[in-house]
Amino acid sequence: MKGGVRRFASVAGVVLLHAAVQMLLVIGDPSPGATLWFVLAAIASVVALVLAVWAVARLVGGRAVAGGVGLGRVVVVGVLAVAASLLSPLALPVVLVLGTPWLVGARPSGRAVLLLVGGLVLAALSWVIAMVLGFFVGGLVAAFLTWVWFGAVAALLLRGFARLR
């Protein structure tokens, strides 16, 4: 396999594996609460998400980005996104999109601004897709497809910004 095809297959594998993990965590339709199962599932979900974002960022960025993308940066963007979501759920995707250039060390440019605008449009579209999947498909299949979509969008944005290094 050529390098680009191998990288695409690796990214797709990470996205699909992460979507499968997230899907398995909602088996039994857990309700938010202080139960041990819910707390463990929430922790597992966050750990899986951080590791998937880190792996995809390193894969799509190539050698130039791989050295600069540490788990610390992924955690900082994640914590900021969760903190912003406490103010408004709509702030979560905005913070994630705005944190993506810093995550991969992209240089400011006109193209970066266009990618940010496109990323915000994709974030809004992602909310709609998640709602449609939840309403019309439902269950484990909807959970899996939603995470596949989120993973594909994240990989696309990470790749776009990584090319601005």
Beta strands, then each sheet from edge to edge (+ up, - down):
end
